[in-house]
Amino acid sequence: MIEMLLRKRLRWYALATGCLVLRRWQALLLILGLFAPMGVSLLSQLKSLAFPVLLLMAPEDSFVWRYTYICALQALAVIWIMMQRDQVSGGAFMQYAESLPLSRQQKHAVDALLVSTANSPLFLMPVAAICWFYVQDGGTFAWLLHCLFILVFLLLMTFGQLKALDRQYTAWAGIAVANISLAAAAGGGQAAELILLGCALAIARPWAAIVPASIHLPYRRALHRRFSTVFSKASFSRVHPAAFIPLHFLLRQSLVQSLAKIAVALGIATVALGLMAVWDYDERIVPLAVIALACIALVISGLYRDLHMAHDAAQAIVGAFPLPDKWERKFDTALLMMLGLPFAAVLGGVIVFYHARLLAAVVLASATFLGLIGILRWPQVNAQRQAVFLSSVTAALWAVLTLSVHL
């Protein structure tokens, strides 16, 4: 019975988000190709891929920094899985699956396998870290201890994702407490690390049975309903009807996906500004800003696909209105251009502040950046399997032309 449930859930996940997973793997392989310089050994490239996990296990870092880093990685993993909530949860098939004679543990096991399948792109970094530690001459016991640390981290991450899918947000308190032992384990000896890793698992596992799920708290539902009502009245009461559909979809129906893409764009801009400060704002900040804007345009353009699906869903109603063909394109494009404008203003403003002679060039480059966001609508909407490749090539060509012509 459990094999049948798992097979049906996996089939639903493949049908519902197969193209999306393919695009994510394409993006991941493209990033690996861009950041794997020619002439560098395979071992160095392996270390570069495993760097986020190696940074997590660095013993010279402070406890506070390591604890914050662990929580940040888990939060990103939760955002990753919440973007796939409908696909991972099983869809309409779960209405039938609830009547099957399966225990709670069996259903949770199937959920864990589905979440692990959705996390497959994220597992490349831990696997690379395990391979890196294996080739180092640190002893078998030390390598097994590193593997155990990575395994505990992945278990806590998956546990947090499962609780997010079940809306049991209060269980995150147990994960936060378990992260204390996990963060302390990397800075101690081998015996202490083994004990602390066991404590982390012992703390996190029974927490769900002790803390009630927040979905059952009545005041939370009332507060959420009241906030949604006030937010809708304040946000959409004066919005043009043609812009209502994309705004409603981004801010209410697809809020997690929208916030995730904005968070990624903010992260790219933050990293670029940090590197500018490290380089003392010399001439190297110009190509850095252009590359950062190209990456931000790629991230923001991913919202075109969500907006296109929202318009398709509303076509049954909107199609009865006397509107011209393709009327939604200019509203979606203008909305995403407005979303990308602050990034161009901040990065371009930094360049102008330290290199005032580039004012005209920065203004022209910012204008072409907004044009790039508009151009990326075509591959994102019309090219399903090749969307990542075509969008990346377009953004790369824009970056090369911008640096050669304007800057």
Buried (B, 14 or more C-beta within 10 A) or exposed (E): EBEEBBEBBBEBBEEBBEBBBBBBBBBBBBEEEEEEEEEEEEEEBBBBBBBBBBBBBEEEBEEEEBBEBBBEBBBBBBBBBBBBBEBBBBBEBBEEBEEEEBEEEBBBBBBBBBBBBBBEBBEBBBBBBBBBBEEEEEEEEBBEBBBBBBBBBBBBBBBBBBBBBBBBBBBBEBBBBBBBBBBBBBBEEEEEBBBBBBBBBEBBBEBBEEBEBBEEEEEEEEEEEEEEEEEEEEBBEEEEEBBBBBBBBBBBBBEBBBBBBBBBBBBBBEEBBEBBEEEEBEEEBBEBBBBBBBBBBBBBBBBBBBBBBBBEEBEEEBEEEEEEEEEBBEBBBBBBBEBBBEBBEEBBEBBBEBBEEBEEBBBBBBEBBBBBBBBBBBBBBEBEEBBBBBBBEBBBEBBEEBBEEBB
